[in-house]
Amino acid sequence: MKKVFIGLFVLVFLALSVWLGNYFYKKSNTDPVVYKTEAPFTTDIVKKTVATGSIVPRKEVQVKSQVSGIVEELYVEAGQIVKQGQLLAKIKIVPNIVNVNNAQNTLETARINFDEAKRELERYEQLYAKKVIPEQEYRKYKADFSLKREALQSAENNLQLVREGASKRSGQASNLVYSTIDGMLLDVPVKAGTSIIERNNFNEGTTIAIVADMRSLVFEGKIDESEVGKLKENMDLLLTIGAIEGRVFNAKLEYIAPKGILEEGSIKFPIRAKVMLDEKDFIRAGYSANADIVLDKREKVLAIKESMLKFEKDKPYVEVEKAPQVFERREVKTGISDGINIEVVSGLKTSEKVKVPDANSPQSI
C-alpha cells in the first residue's frame, strides 16, 4: 500500500509539473499589448440641442360669412393665390320668416308715418305761404317730414337686407365673401350647396376658406425643461424636414414660452422660430420638423475624441505617447463638446499622439 501511495504521488507531481511548465511557456510567448494612438485634429464643434415641432404660417386666417344661408357659388379652390378683397364665394340667403315679417311691419309703419307727415307738411306749406303761421312752426313740420322719410328708407333697406343680404343705400352685399389678406388658400372646407351659419357673438360661424401667407413661415415646437434654460432669443436653428430630403433650413429663435406645459409626464416649453427662406423655396404648411438649436459653436479648434479623455477627481487628463508604447499622464483643459469630439483649450499639440483607451480598461475617477 505504501508503494501505491508513493506511485500516485509521483504521478500527480509529474502531471502538475507538466501543466505549470506549459502555462508559463505560453505566458512568456504572449504578444505584448499594443495600444492604438491618435493625434489631435482641427475641426468645427457645434454644441446643440434638439426640439421637435412643425412648420406653420405666421399669418393664417379663417374667412367666414356675415350671413347664414347656402353656398351658391364658389369662385376659388385650395392652392390658389388670392389677394386681399378678392371675391371667394356667394351666399344664397334663406330668409328667416320671423325677421322678414318684423321688417315688413316696420316698413308699413314707417310708410304710414311718412304719408301722414307728408300731408301735414303740404297743409302747413299752404298756411305758411299765406303768412298764417310763423316760419318756426313751419320748419318743425318740415324737419318731422325729413325724419319720417329717413325712417322709411331705413325700413326699406332693412327689409332688403333680411331678404337678399344687400342694401341699395350702401351698394354692398353682405352675402358676398371676400379674402381678408393676401396669401394662398390652404383649404376650402365647404362646397356649393352647403348650409352655413353666420359669424356673431354667440358662435364662430362656418369657415368658408383658410388663407395663409406662405412666404412667412415659423417653426413651432417644444423643448424639455432641462434644456430651456440654455436658450436665448436670436439663437440659430437648423431645421430638418422629413418630407424634404437633403436640405437643411436656417431659422432664428424669436420666442420662448414663459410657462411650461405638462406633456407625457414631463414639462415642455413651446418655442417659435422664424424660418429663413430663399425666393425659390416652397414649404407646405404642417410639415413635421426637427430643429437643432445651436447653443455654442467653435470653428477650427484643436480637438480629440471625447472617449479618449480620462478623469481623476473631476480633472480631465489624457495619456500622451513619449516613446513607442510609452505613455505619460497629462492634464488638459477642455472646451465645448458635441458628444463625439471635444475642444482642447490647452495641454496638447497637433504633433503629439494620445493613447486610445481600451474598451475594457477601467476609467480612473
Secondary structure, 3 states (H helix, E strand, C coil): CHHHHHHHHHHHHHHHHHHHHHHHHHHHCCCCCCCCEECCEEEEEEEEEEEEEEEEECCEEEEECCCCEEEEEECCCCCCEECCCCEEEEEECCCCHHHHHHHHHHHHHHHHHHHHHHHHHHHHHHHHHCCCCCHHHHHHHHHHHHHHHHHHHHHHHHHHHHHHCECCCCCCECCEEECCCCEEEEECCCCCCCEECCCCCCCCCCEEEEEECCCCEEEEEEEEHHHHCCCCCCCEEEEEECCCCCCEEEEEEEEECCCCEEECCEEEEEEEEEECCCCCCCCCCCCEEEEEEEEEEEEEEEEEEHHHCEEECCEEEEEEEEECCEEEEEECEEEEECCCEEEEEECCCCCCCEECCCCCCCCCC
